[in-house]
Amino acid sequence: MVPCHNCIQPLDALELVGSTDIQQLDATVARYCSCTTCFPDNCWVFVCPNTSGYNDVRINPAADSRLMSLRCPRVLVCVAEKDNLRDRGLLYYETLKNCGWAGEIEIVETEGEDHVFHLFNPDSEKAVALMDKLASFLNQDNVF
């Protein structure tokens, strides 16, 4: 979620033409801390000592005042039940859904799984289902 949002949000200031327009955003979350007992906000202060705090838009895109002007027409937010960043993903989903943004937003929550489970066990049933959903989302409007 955080890296995707922060890569695409600056595009709002640019004039995008035709085929360069962003068509979808997969809001996945990157962990800034590898320990399972850490909370992302505690790690954020370590990773970015010059931060404005826990509501810095680089770690909490729900706090971004430009959220309503997000350029893409669709967003897919993927969270995992046991992920330390789950609540941050749910907050992003709810905030984007209710801020007046004109696009479509979907959320997928995978029960019983932790952060990046699909990378550690890519052949598991839940990982395959998540990748199928992501592929479907990304190819939704593609015509071959």
Accessible surface in RSA format (square Angstrom, percent):
REM  Atomic radii and reference values for relative SASA: ProtOr
REM  Chains: A
REM  Algorithm: Lee & Richards
REM  Probe-radius: 1.40
REM  Slices: 20
REM RES _ NUM      All-atoms   Total-Side   Main-Chain    Non-polar    All polar
REM                ABS   REL    ABS   REL    ABS   REL    ABS   REL    ABS   REL
RES MET A   1     0.11   0.1   0.11   0.1   0.00   0.0   0.11   0.1   0.00   0.0
RES VAL A   2     2.87   1.9   2.87   2.6   0.00   0.0   2.87   2.5   0.00   0.0
RES PRO A   3    52.21  38.1  45.05  41.1   7.16  26.0  52.21  43.1   0.00   0.0
RES CYS A   4    34.00  25.7  28.37  31.6   5.63  13.2   5.94  15.1  28.06  30.3
RES HIS A   5     0.00   0.0   0.00   0.0   0.00   0.0   0.00   0.0   0.00   0.0
RES ASN A   6    40.00  27.6  28.25  27.3  11.75  28.3  21.76  52.4  18.24  17.6
RES CYS A   7    97.19  73.5  77.15  86.0  20.04  47.1  30.73  77.8  66.46  71.7
RES ILE A   8    11.38   6.5  10.23   7.6   1.15   2.8  11.38   8.2   0.00   0.0
RES GLN A   9     0.35   0.2   0.21   0.2   0.14   0.3   0.21   0.4   0.14   0.1
RES PRO A  10    68.14  49.7  61.12  55.7   7.02  25.5  64.46  53.2   3.68  22.9
RES LEU A  11    41.81  23.3  41.81  29.9   0.00   0.0  41.81  29.4   0.00   0.0
RES ASP A  12    35.63  25.0  15.00  14.9  20.63  48.8  15.34  36.1  20.29  20.2
RES ALA A  13    96.69  88.9  55.51  85.7  41.19  93.7  66.89  94.2  29.80  78.9
RES LEU A  14    98.92  55.1  92.07  65.9   6.85  17.2  95.06  66.8   3.86  10.4
RES GLU A  15   166.48  95.6 140.50 106.3  25.98  61.9  55.98 108.3 110.50  90.2
RES LEU A  16    37.16  20.7  16.57  11.9  20.58  51.7  17.33  12.2  19.83  53.4
RES VAL A  17   112.63  74.1 106.25  96.2   6.38  15.4 108.95  94.7   3.68  10.0
RES GLY A  18    59.43  73.3   0.00   N/A  59.43  73.3  41.69 114.4  17.74  39.7
RES SER A  19   119.56 101.0  76.09 101.5  43.47 100.1  59.06 125.8  60.50  84.8
RES THR A  20    84.54  60.1  70.11  71.1  14.43  34.4  74.95 100.7   9.59  14.5
RES ASP A  21    52.73  36.9  46.43  46.2   6.29  14.9   3.86   9.1  48.87  48.7
RES ILE A  22    45.19  25.7  42.46  31.6   2.73   6.6  44.73  32.2   0.46   1.2
RES GLN A  23    86.34  48.3  81.88  59.8   4.46  10.6  38.83  82.7  47.51  36.0
RES GLN A  24    43.60  24.4  30.91  22.6  12.69  30.2   1.19   2.5  42.41  32.2
RES LEU A  25    12.34   6.9  10.50   7.5   1.84   4.6  12.34   8.7   0.00   0.0
RES ASP A  26    24.12  16.9  19.98  19.9   4.14   9.8   9.58  22.6  14.53  14.5
RES ALA A  27     0.01   0.0   0.01   0.0   0.00   0.0   0.01   0.0   0.00   0.0
RES THR A  28    52.42  37.3  51.37  52.1   1.05   2.5  30.28  40.7  22.15  33.5
RES VAL A  29    19.00  12.5   6.38   5.8  12.61  30.4   7.52   6.5  11.47  31.1
RES ALA A  30    40.42  37.2  33.97  52.4   6.44  14.7  39.81  56.1   0.60   1.6
RES ARG A  31    64.99  27.3  37.17  18.9  27.83  66.3  19.91  27.2  45.09  27.3
RES TYR A  32    70.06  32.7  45.05  25.6  25.01  65.1  39.04  29.3  31.02  38.2
RES CYS A  33    26.24  19.9  17.08  19.1   9.16  21.5  12.47  31.6  13.77  14.8
RES SER A  34   109.21  92.3  82.63 110.3  26.59  61.2  50.38 107.3  58.83  82.4
RES CYS A  35    49.30  37.3  39.84  44.4   9.46  22.2  41.33 104.7   7.97   8.6
RES THR A  36    98.97  70.4  81.06  82.2  17.91  42.7  56.23  75.5  42.74  64.6
RES THR A  37   117.64  83.7  96.59  97.9  21.05  50.2  80.48 108.1  37.16  56.2
RES CYS A  38    34.75  26.3  27.63  30.8   7.11  16.7   6.54  16.6  28.21  30.4
RES PHE A  39   128.60  64.3 128.32  79.5   0.29   0.7 128.60  78.0   0.00   0.0
RES PRO A  40    19.59  14.3  14.54  13.3   5.05  18.4  19.00  15.7   0.58   3.6
RES ASP A  41    33.85  23.7  33.84  33.7   0.00   0.0   7.17  16.9  26.67  26.6
RES ASN A  42    89.35  61.6  75.59  73.0  13.76  33.1  24.21  58.3  65.14  63.0
RES CYS A  43    11.43   8.6   7.49   8.4   3.94   9.3   5.84  14.8   5.60   6.0
RES TRP A  44    11.53   4.6  11.53   5.6   0.00   0.0  11.53   6.1   0.00   0.0
RES VAL A  45    66.67  43.9  64.46  58.4   2.21   5.3  64.46  56.0   2.21   6.0
RES PHE A  46   173.00  86.6 155.43  96.3  17.57  45.7 162.64  98.6  10.37  29.7
RES VAL A  47    67.41  44.4  40.74  36.9  26.67  64.3  45.89  39.9  21.52  58.4
RES CYS A  48    18.15  13.7  16.45  18.3   1.70   4.0   5.28  13.4  12.87  13.9
RES PRO A  49   104.94  76.5  79.86  72.8  25.07  91.1  80.33  66.3  24.60 152.9
RES ASN A  50   140.22  96.7 112.62 108.8  27.60  66.5  33.48  80.6 106.74 103.2
RES THR A  51    25.98  18.5   6.64   6.7  19.35  46.1   6.64   8.9  19.35  29.2
RES SER A  52   104.99  88.7  59.82  79.8  45.17 104.1  57.97 123.4  47.02  65.9
RES GLY A  53    25.12  31.0   0.00   N/A  25.12  31.0  25.04  68.7   0.08   0.2
RES TYR A  54   103.23  48.2  99.08  56.4   4.15  10.8  73.31  55.1  29.92  36.9
RES ASN A  55   103.88  71.6  92.56  89.4  11.32  27.3  23.76  57.2  80.13  77.4
RES ASP A  56    10.25   7.2   6.79   6.8   3.46   8.2   4.16   9.8   6.09   6.1
RES VAL A  57    48.73  32.1  47.12  42.7   1.61   3.9  47.12  40.9   1.61   4.4
RES ARG A  58   103.99  43.7 103.33  52.7   0.65   1.6  49.41  67.5  54.57  33.1
RES ILE A  59     2.34   1.3   2.34   1.7   0.00   0.0   2.34   1.7   0.00   0.0
RES ASN A  60     6.02   4.2   6.02   5.8   0.00   0.0   0.00   0.0   6.02   5.8
RES PRO A  61     0.22   0.2   0.22   0.2   0.00   0.0   0.22   0.2   0.00   0.0
RES ALA A  62    17.07  15.7   3.80   5.9  13.27  30.2   4.19   5.9  12.89  34.1
RES ALA A  63    45.93  42.2  14.51  22.4  31.42  71.5  26.41  37.2  19.52  51.7
RES ASP A  64     8.34   5.8   3.13   3.1   5.20  12.3   0.22   0.5   8.12   8.1
RES SER A  65   114.48  96.7  74.08  98.9  40.40  93.1  57.95 123.4  56.53  79.2
RES ARG A  66   106.48  44.7 101.15  51.6   5.33  12.7  57.51  78.6  48.97  29.7
RES LEU A  67     5.15   2.9   5.13   3.7   0.02   0.0   5.13   3.6   0.02   0.0
RES MET A  68   117.73  61.0 108.20  71.6   9.54  22.7  82.70  70.3  35.03  46.4
RES SER A  69    61.81  52.2  45.33  60.5  16.48  38.0  50.09 106.7  11.72  16.4
RES LEU A  70     9.30   5.2   0.00   0.0   9.30  23.4   0.00   0.0   9.30  25.0
RES ARG A  71    85.01  35.7  65.04  33.2  19.97  47.6  13.41  18.3  71.61  43.4
RES CYS A  72     1.94   1.5   0.00   0.0   1.94   4.6   0.08   0.2   1.86   2.0
RES PRO A  73    60.54  44.1  53.59  48.9   6.94  25.2  59.22  48.9   1.31   8.2
RES ARG A  74     9.78   4.1   9.78   5.0   0.00   0.0   7.89  10.8   1.90   1.1
RES VAL A  75     0.28   0.2   0.00   0.0   0.28   0.7   0.00   0.0   0.28   0.8
RES LEU A  76     0.00   0.0   0.00   0.0   0.00   0.0   0.00   0.0   0.00   0.0
RES VAL A  77     0.00   0.0   0.00   0.0   0.00   0.0   0.00   0.0   0.00   0.0
RES CYS A  78    17.10  12.9   9.61  10.7   7.49  17.6   8.13  20.6   8.96   9.7
RES VAL A  79    10.28   6.8   1.09   1.0   9.20  22.2   7.87   6.8   2.41   6.5
RES ALA A  80     5.72   5.3   4.83   7.5   0.89   2.0   4.83   6.8   0.89   2.4
RES GLU A  81    82.82  47.5  70.90  53.6  11.92  28.4  17.36  33.6  65.46  53.4
RES LYS A  82   133.81  65.3 112.40  69.0  21.41  51.0  70.28  63.3  63.53  67.7
RES ASP A  83    16.52  11.6   8.48   8.4   8.05  19.0   0.31   0.7  16.22  16.2
RES ASN A  84    47.32  32.6  27.58  26.7  19.73  47.5   8.94  21.5  38.38  37.1
RES LEU A  85     5.90   3.3   5.31   3.8   0.59   1.5   5.68   4.0   0.22   0.6
RES ARG A  86    67.14  28.2  66.42  33.9   0.72   1.7   7.70  10.5  59.44  36.0
RES ASP A  87    98.97  69.3  93.21  92.8   5.76  13.6  36.27  85.4  62.70  62.5
RES ARG A  88    34.60  14.5  30.43  15.5   4.16   9.9   6.50   8.9  28.10  17.0
RES GLY A  89     0.00   0.0   0.00   N/A   0.00   0.0   0.00   0.0   0.00   0.0
RES LEU A  90    46.45  25.9  46.27  33.1   0.18   0.5  46.45  32.6   0.00   0.0
RES LEU A  91    81.54  45.4  76.61  54.8   4.93  12.4  80.77  56.7   0.77   2.1
RES TYR A  92     0.55   0.3   0.55   0.3   0.00   0.0   0.55   0.4   0.00   0.0
RES TYR A  93    31.66  14.8  31.66  18.0   0.00   0.0   8.73   6.6  22.93  28.3
RES GLU A  94    76.27  43.8  75.89  57.4   0.38   0.9  39.47  76.4  36.80  30.0
RES THR A  95    38.73  27.5  30.59  31.0   8.15  19.4  30.03  40.3   8.70  13.2
RES LEU A  96     0.45   0.2   0.00   0.0   0.45   1.1   0.00   0.0   0.45   1.2
RES LYS A  97   102.98  50.2  78.60  48.2  24.38  58.0  44.58  40.1  58.40  62.2
RES ASN A  98   105.98  73.1  71.60  69.2  34.37  82.8  32.36  77.9  73.62  71.2
RES CYS A  99    39.10  29.6  15.23  17.0  23.87  56.1  26.20  66.4  12.90  13.9
RES GLY A 100    51.75  63.8   0.00   N/A  51.75  63.8  33.55  92.1  18.20  40.8
RES TRP A 101    23.36   9.4   7.20   3.5  16.16  37.9   4.22   2.3  19.14  31.0
RES ALA A 102   107.61  98.9  67.10 103.5  40.51  92.2  77.33 108.9  30.28  80.2
RES GLY A 103    24.23  29.9   0.00   N/A  24.23  29.9   6.59  18.1  17.64  39.5
RES GLU A 104   114.45  65.7 108.43  82.0   6.02  14.3  45.69  88.4  68.76  56.1
RES ILE A 105    28.50  16.2   8.37   6.2  20.13  48.5   8.37   6.0  20.13  54.6
RES GLU A 106    57.62  33.1  53.23  40.3   4.39  10.5  33.70  65.2  23.92  19.5
RES ILE A 107    56.60  32.2  33.56  25.0  23.05  55.5  33.56  24.2  23.05  62.5
RES VAL A 108    32.56  21.4  28.87  26.1   3.69   8.9  32.45  28.2   0.11   0.3
RES GLU A 109    67.48  38.7  41.04  31.0  26.44  63.0  17.06  33.0  50.42  41.2
RES THR A 110    15.62  11.1  11.29  11.4   4.33  10.3  10.98  14.7   4.64   7.0
RES GLU A 111   125.84  72.2 122.61  92.8   3.23   7.7  35.87  69.4  89.97  73.5
RES GLY A 112    31.61  39.0   0.00   N/A  31.61  39.0  16.54  45.4  15.06  33.7
RES GLU A 113    41.48  23.8  40.49  30.6   0.99   2.4   1.05   2.0  40.43  33.0
RES ASP A 114    56.01  39.2  54.20  54.0   1.80   4.3  25.21  59.3  30.80  30.7
RES HIS A 115    15.97   8.7  10.23   7.1   5.73  14.7   7.80   8.0   8.16   9.5
RES VAL A 116    40.29  26.5  34.49  31.2   5.80  14.0  34.69  30.1   5.60  15.2
RES PHE A 117    17.81   8.9  13.10   8.1   4.71  12.3  17.37  10.5   0.44   1.2
RES HIS A 118    37.44  20.5  33.51  23.3   3.93  10.1  17.98  18.5  19.46  22.6
RES LEU A 119   120.09  66.9  97.71  69.9  22.38  56.3  99.74  70.0  20.35  54.8
RES PHE A 120   165.69  82.9 133.60  82.8  32.09  83.5 136.93  83.0  28.76  82.3
RES ASN A 121    83.62  57.7  82.31  79.5   1.31   3.2  20.40  49.1  63.22  61.1
RES PRO A 122    78.62  57.3  70.74  64.5   7.88  28.6  71.33  58.9   7.29  45.3
RES ASP A 123   129.45  90.7 107.64 107.1  21.81  51.6  33.16  78.0  96.29  96.0
RES SER A 124    28.08  23.7  17.56  23.4  10.52  24.2  26.97  57.4   1.11   1.6
RES GLU A 125   154.93  88.9 139.64 105.6  15.29  36.4  58.13 112.4  96.80  79.0
RES LYS A 126    87.05  42.5  83.26  51.1   3.79   9.0  59.94  53.9  27.11  28.9
RES ALA A 127     0.08   0.1   0.08   0.1   0.00   0.0   0.08   0.1   0.00   0.0
RES VAL A 128    69.86  46.0  68.23  61.8   1.63   3.9  69.86  60.7   0.00   0.0
RES ALA A 129    59.40  54.6  48.68  75.1  10.72  24.4  54.05  76.1   5.36  14.2
RES LEU A 130    14.17   7.9  10.90   7.8   3.27   8.2  13.55   9.5   0.62   1.7
RES MET A 131    74.04  38.3  70.71  46.8   3.33   7.9  41.47  35.3  32.57  43.1
RES ASP A 132    89.81  62.9  83.23  82.8   6.58  15.5  27.79  65.4  62.01  61.8
RES LYS A 133    70.51  34.4  65.81  40.4   4.70  11.2  36.94  33.2  33.57  35.8
RES LEU A 134    29.51  16.4  29.51  21.1   0.00   0.0  29.51  20.7   0.00   0.0
RES ALA A 135    48.12  44.2  43.65  67.4   4.46  10.1  47.74  67.2   0.37   1.0
RES SER A 136    70.84  59.9  57.06  76.2  13.78  31.8  31.83  67.8  39.02  54.7
RES PHE A 137     3.88   1.9   0.63   0.4   3.25   8.5   3.79   2.3   0.10   0.3
RES LEU A 138    69.38  38.6  67.17  48.1   2.21   5.6  67.17  47.2   2.21   6.0
RES ASN A 139    68.77  47.4  59.91  57.9   8.86  21.3  15.27  36.8  53.50  51.7
RES GLN A 140    95.97  53.7  64.72  47.3  31.25  74.4  28.84  61.4  67.13  50.9
RES ASP A 141    94.83  66.4  71.85  71.5  22.97  54.3  32.60  76.7  62.23  62.1
RES ASN A 142    77.83  53.7  57.56  55.6  20.27  48.8  10.46  25.2  67.37  65.1
RES VAL A 143   143.67  94.5 110.35  99.9  33.32  80.3 113.38  98.5  30.30  82.2
RES PHE A 144   206.42 103.3 134.84  83.5  71.58 186.3 166.34 100.9  40.08 114.7
END  Absolute sums over single chains surface
CHAIN  1 A     8274.5       6569.0       1705.5       4744.7       3529.8
END  Absolute sums over all chains
TOTAL          8274.5       6569.0       1705.5       4744.7       3529.8
